[in-house]
Amino acid sequence: MAIPGMSRLIATAALTLPLLTIPHQSAAAPHSAGAVQSGSPSGGPALSSVIPAPVAVRPDPRATFRLGALTVIRTQPGSDAARSVGDLIARELRPATGFGLPVLPVAPRAVPTISLLLGARDYRLGDEGYRLTVSPTSVTIRANKAAGLFAGTRTLLQLLPAEIDSPRVVRRVWTVAGGDIVDYPRFAYRGAMLDEARHFHTPSEVKAYIDEIGRFKVNYLHLHLSDDQGWRIQIDSWPRLTSVSGGAGTGVDGEGPGFLTKAQYKDIVAYAAKRYVTIVPEIDMPGHVNAAQVAYPSLTCDGVAPAPRTDTEVGYSSLCIGSDTTYRFVEDVIRELAAITPGPYIHIGGDEAQATSDADYIAFQQRVLPLVAKYSKTAYGWNEIAKAPAASTAVAQFWGTGTTEPDLAAAVTTGTKVVMSPANKAYLDMKYNPSTPLGQDWAALIEVRDAYGWDPATRVAGVGENAVLGVEAPLWSETLRTLDDIEFMAFPRLPAIAELGWSPRSTHDWDSFAARLGTYGPRWTQQGVNFYPSPQIAWS
């Protein structure tokens, strides 16, 4: 099994797509997604082997579908979005099968068909849910929206043998277990975060991560674009942010340079959108601003530029809260980011502002949170923003290690929504064990079972299910330089967080999850993903 620093396996990047389902009657009783069946009669994965666990599974051992050279992909007539999903899944399936898999609005009669259809007319499915039905002649994914079709195709990929992710043709029988799946998410927000500031990761690496997280129905990628070490996004009105603080030596330990141009950022946003992942940009403030102040000393209270920092200390920098220049800077950054970010959120950081007094911190948030709304976005920040009354219309991201947070509990009574990212459960940069060669351990050592063993709706006193928007798995990059490093720390823990965000509480079962995760190892191997082979999992 690969470890950090080993050469990546050569693999063709997979694309992410959704499929449609047609209702199918089965004599089999509904199956709880919390249990795992053995493989299908044809030897492929069982219908219940999916991560995240579906809401309901009804196997039908008489209804196995065989993917073959004559199979076509039919998409909803007149829907460009459904056609786009069909094109994606076709490109994912062609390399390993060698089949043409034409994508058509109408399928010829009497040929095996994968159908992606809109108009499920099932309110339970919402925008992202789907119904997947497998019969001997067809696989049908039906959804209310194209996002649901995409989610259904993520399930379909897992129902095919692991070799489906091979970049080269594999000569074998390609089957999908028969039956019916009804599935929809528990929480609307299921995120991952990638720290671009401490070590810059290239657009191609970000896109690869988008492909990998999308396999588990993660629908938001939060990009941490600024910190004390470096600034990683082009801002036209303040060009020295990138020319100085995105230049050589601006990463931890003097790594660098690197930043995203607006064109590169927009390309990532578009790439993610085709995979139903929404980008959330973060500019951290009023703390974590040393890099901005190196580029623009006018952002300090004394007008003196601080020294560049490439260490990993925190809590020493602050914008000058009483300065008009500060708010001109903040508004310019928010305005330019909002203009290139179609998603609903702008993350304004707000954590570890020890160099800002409590009074100044609240005064800052009272001015800045409404600025985000001015540019038609929802403000989003780390849970410290809950101290400000203006956070009532914002999203607060809990990152603590405890189970009480009085300011947050009070804020939810005024309307604040919460994304759960407890550092001792969801931080993917924490070491697995003391000998893990990457990562940190200040919050906890987090093995896979630790990442899986909590409930977002009961984690923090006073923050119940109705207040929880979802979950996110942050990955800070102080020790992570390459995509291999990112993958080693993210997988296999990210699927655990993804299941907490998608699957109903009733399916939450460690033994079931561990068994399903064990069967995913060969898929990561086929994809060339440098995952950590946790000893807690019996890998296939």
N, C-alpha and C positions, 0 to 999 in steps of 0.2 A: 504494500500500500504506500502511496506517495506521502512524503513529508515535505514541509516547507523547504523551498530551494531546489527541489528536484525538477527536472525538465517536465513540462506539461505534455500529456499525451496528445497526439495529433487527432483532432476531432473537428468535424464540421459543426459550426455553431447552429444550434437548433432555433427555429422560430416558434412563436407561440400563437395558437389559434383556437377558436371555439367551435363546437359542433351542435347539431340539433337532435331532438329525440321525438319519436312517435310513440304514443301510448301502446303498450303491449300487454296482453293478458297472460298471466302466468299462474300455473297451479301451485307454485311454491309460495310458502308463507313469507311475509315481509321479514327481512333480516336486519337485526340491530347492527349498525355500523361499528359498535364497540367491540364486536367479536370478529375474528378473521377466519374465513373458511380456508380449506386447502385449495389448491389450484383448480382451474376449470377442467372438465373432462378431456379437453384437447391438450392440456399441459401448460396453458398460458396462465397469467395471473387471475386470481379470483376476483369477482365483482366487488368484493369487500376489501380489497387490498389497497385502496386509494388513500393518499395523504393530500390534503386533510380528509378526515373521515366524513363521508356524506351523511346527510340527514336520514335517508332511508334507502335501503337496498333490498330488491326482491330478485333473487337469482332464479334462473330458469335453465337447468342443465340441458334442456332439449333445444335451446335456441342459439347455440354457438354460431357466430358469424365468422366467415373466412374472407380475409382481405386478399384480393388476387389481381392478376394482370388486367382483368376487365372492369375492376371497380372504378366507379366515378364518384366525384364529390359534387353533390347538388346543393346550391345555396338559394336562399330566398329570392325569388324573382323581384327585380327592381330595387334590391337593397345593396348599395355599395359597401356598407359596413359588413354585411354577411359575406359578400364576395371576398372582401379583404381577409376575413377570418378563414374562409375556404382556401384562399391562395396560400396563407401561412401554414395551415395544417398540411396542405399538399406538399409544400416545400420541406416540411419536417419529415414526412413519411417517405418521400421518394428515394433519398440516398440509400437507406438500408434495404428497402424492398425492391428497388429497381423498377417499380411500376410507374406508368405515366400519370395516373390519377388526374385526369382532366377535371377542371372545375367548370360546371355548367349550371345554367338556371333551370334546365329541365333535363331529367335523366332519361336515357333510352329505356324502353321496357325490358324487363327480365334480365337486368344486369345488377350485380351487387352494388349497393349504393350507400354512401355516407351522406346523410342529409343534414343541413344546417338551416333550421327554419325558425322564423319569427312568428309571433302570435300565439304564444303558449296559453294566454288567457287564464293564467293561474296567479292570483295576487300574492300567494305565498312566495313565489320565486323572486319578486322584486325586480331590480335592474340587473342583478348579477347571478341569479339562480337559473337552473336549467333542469330539464328532464331528459335523461339519456335512456333510450330503449334499444336493446340489441335483439334482433331476430335472425334467423338463418340467412335472410336475404338483405338485411339492412342494419345500419346503425343510424339512429335518428336522434339528433340533439335539437330540442325545441326550447326556446327561451322568449321572454318578453322583450329583451334588448340584446344587442350584439355582444355586450359585455358578458351576458350569460352564455352565449354561444362559445365565446372564447374560454370561459371557465369549463364548459363541457368538453372542449377539445383537450384541456389539460388533463381531465379525467381519462379521456380516450387514450391518450399517450401512455398513461400508466396501466391501462388494461391490455395493451399489447405487450408482447415479450420484450425483455430488456434490450435485446439486440436492435430494437427499433431506433435506438440512438447511435447506432454504428454509422460512421461516415462513409462506409463502403458497403456494397451489396452483400447481404447475408442470404444464403440459400436455405430457406426453411419455410415451414407453414406458419402463416401469420393469422392468428385467431383472436377473437374477442369473446369473452365469456357472455353467455346469454342472460337476459333479464332486464331489469328496470332500475334506474337510480333517480331519485328526486333529491335535489340538493340546492341549498341557498345559504348565504353567510349569516353567522350570528351577529357579527359587528361589521359596520360599513367601512371602517378604516383598518387595514391590515398592512402594516408598513415595515420597511427596512430603512436603516440610515447608513450612509457611507460618508466618512470623514475625508473630505478632499483637502482640508487645510493643513493638517500635520504632515501628511505625505500626499502629494498630488497623484491622482490616478487618471490615466488617459481616457479620452472618450471611448476608445475601443474596449478598455477594461470596464468602464461603467456600463456599456451596452451588454457586455458578457454577463455582468452581474444582474442586469435587468432580465435577461433570458433565464438565468438560473433561478431567481426568486419568483418569476412569473409561473414557473412550473408548479408552485405551491399556492397559487391564487393570491399572492401578495399583490396589492393594488396601489401602493404608494411607495415611492423612493424619495427619501428625505436626504438632500445633499447639503452637508455642512461645509459652507463655502468660504468662511473666514474664521480666523482665530489669531492668537498672539503671534504665531509664527509666520503665517502667510495669508494672502488674499487671492482667491481663485476664480473670480468672475469679473469680466470686463464691465466697467462703469464709465460711460463716455464722459460724463460731467466731472469725474474725478480720475483722470487717466493714470496718475502715479500709483493708484492702488495696485494695479497689475504691473506697470513698468518697473516699479521699485519692489513692492511686496509680493509680486508673483515671479520675481526674477531668481537668479542663481542663488543657492544657499538659503532659501526661505522655508525649507522643511525642517523637521526635527533632525538634529545632528548635522545640519547643513546640507541636507538633500535638496533637490530642486534643479531647475526652475519648473514652473508649470502653472497655467491658469486656463480657464475656458473663455474663448472669445464668445461674443453673443451668437455668432453663427454656429459654433460648436454646441453651445448650450441649447439653442433652438433645435438643432439636429437631434440631440439626445432626447429632448422633450417629445419630438415627433416620433422617434424610434420607440420610446416608451409607450406613447399613446396607442400605437398600433398593437401593442401587447397589453393594453388596458392597465397600464401602470401610469400613475400621475406623479409628476415631479413636484416636490416641495423644496424650494430653495430656502436656506437659512443664512442669515447674516447675524452673527452673535453680537449682542450689545445690551447694556452699556459696558459690560466687562468683555474680556477676551478681544481687546481692540488694539493691542500693541502694534500689530502690523499696519493697521490703518494710520496710527499716529506716527509711525516711522515714515510713511509716505507723505503725511500731511500733519506737520507739527501744530498747525492751527486747531487741531482737534484736541489738544491738551490745554489745560488751564494756564500754563505758563508759556506756551508757545515754543517750548524746547522739545526737539525730537528725542524720543527715547532710543536706547540702543536696540538693534534687532535682537530677537530672542529665538533660539532654536532648541532650548531645553523644554521640559514638559511641566514646569511649575504652572500654577494657575492662581487667579485671584488677585493679581497685582496691578491690573490696568483698568482704567475707567475713562469713558468720555467725560468731557467737561459739561456737567449737567446744566449749569446756568448760562451757557454760551449760545447765542443765536446761531453761530456757525455749526454747532452740533446738530441742530434741528434742520438746518439747510442741507447738511450732509445726509442725515437720516432720510429726509424726504426725497432727496434726489435718488438715493439708492433704492428705496421702496418703489418710487415711480418707475425707474428703469427696469427693475426686476419684474414688477407687475405687468409691464408692457410686453414682456417676452415669456410670461408664465401663464398659460391658459388655465391651469388648475386653480382651485379655490383658495389655497393657503399661501401666506408668506410667513415663514418662521423667523422670529426676531430674537431668538436665543433667550437671554435673561438669566442664565445660570452663573453661579460662582462669582457674583459681583461683590466680592468682599471689599474692594477698594472704593465702593460707592456706599454712602451712608443710606440707611433705610429710608429716611425722608427724601433724599435725592433720588433713590431708586423708584419710589412710588411716583414722585413728580415726573420722572422720565417716562415711566410707563403710561401715566395719564395723558401725556402728550403724544407718545408714539403709537400706542394701540389704536387710537382713532385715525392716525395717518394711514394705517393699513386699510381701514374701511374706506377712507377717502378715495383710494385707488381700486375699489370694488373687490377687495380680497378680505378673507377672514384672518385675523391675527392669530398666531400660533406661537407658543413659547414654552420654555421649560417651566416646571411647576412654581418657581419663585414668582412668576408674573401674577399668580393668584392673589398676592398681597394688594394689588391695585384694584380699586373699584371698577375701572374700565375693562377689566378682564371678564366681566359678565357676558360679553359677546365673543370671547376668545376661546381658543382651545389650549389647555394647559397639559404639558407632557410630564407625567410623574416619573421621576428617575431615582427616587430615594430607595433606601434599603430597608426601611421600617414599614410598619403597617398603620401608622397614624401620620397625618399631615393636616393640622387644624386649619391652616389658611386655605388649603385646597378643598377640604370638606365644607368650609363656609362658602367658598366661591361657587360650588356647584348648586347651592341653594338659590343663587342669583342668576344662574343660567350657564355658567362655565361648563364646557364639555371637556372630557379627560381622555387622553391617550396614555395607556399604561405601558411603561418601560422600566420596571423596577431593576435597578442596576445589578442586584444580586440574583436575578432570574433571567433578564432579557438582554443584558449587555454582552454582545458576542465577542468583544475584545478581552473578556475575562478568561484567564487560563482554565483549561479543563482540569488540570492537576498540577502539583508543584513542579513537575518536570516539563510541562508544555514549553516549547522553545520560543513561542511568541506570546504577546499579550501581557496583561497586568493582573493583579490579584487584590487590589484595594477594596473592591466590593465583595468579592467571594471567589472561590473556585467553583466553576459551573460545569458540571457534567450534563449529559443529555437529559437524564432524569430530573435534575434540578431545573433545567429550562422548561420542562414539561409540567412540573409539579406545582402549579398554582392556578388560581382562577382570577381573571381580570376583574370580575364583578364583586369579589370579596377581598381583594388585596389590601385596600385602604379603607379604614373605618369612615363611614359617612359618604363613600363614593360607590354607589350601587350601580346595577346594570343600566338603568336609564340614563345615568350620567356618563357612562363610558362610551366614547366614540369608537374605541378599538384598541389595538395593541401595536407596538413597534419594537423592532429588534435593532438597536443602535450598534454600529461597529466603528469604534474610534481607531485611528490609524497611527498612533504614536510609534508602534512597533511594526507596522504593516507597510511594506514597500511595493509588493507585486500582487498580481491577481492570484497567484498560488497562495500567498499569505492570506488574502481576503477569504478565499475558499476554505482554507484549512480552519479558520476560526468560525466561519459562518455555518459550515456544514459538518455534522448533521444537526446543529442546534436550531438553525432557522426554521426547518420544517416543524419543530415542536412549537415554536411561537406562532407560526402560521396556522397550525391546527387549533390553537387556543383562540385565535381570532375568527376562524371560519366555522368550525364544527360546533354543533349544539353541546351544551354542558353534559347532556345525557350520554354522549359518546366518549367522554373523557376517561380513558382507561390506559394505564401505563403498559400493561402486558400486550394489549392490542396494538398500541402505537409502536412499541419496540419491535413487534413481529413485522408490522408493515414497513417500518424503517429498514429493517434488516434486508428486506427484499429489494430496497431501492439502491443498495450499494453497487450492484452490477450496472445500473443505469448511470450513476456518476462515473464509473470506470469507463463506460462507453463514451460518455460526453467529455472525458478528460478532466473532470473536476477533481481537484486535489483535496478530498475530504479526509477528516480525521476518523480513523477506524475505532470508534469508542469500544472499549472492552465491555460496556454495558449491553451491547447489541450483538445478537447472533447474526452475523452478516452472511448472506447467501454466497 
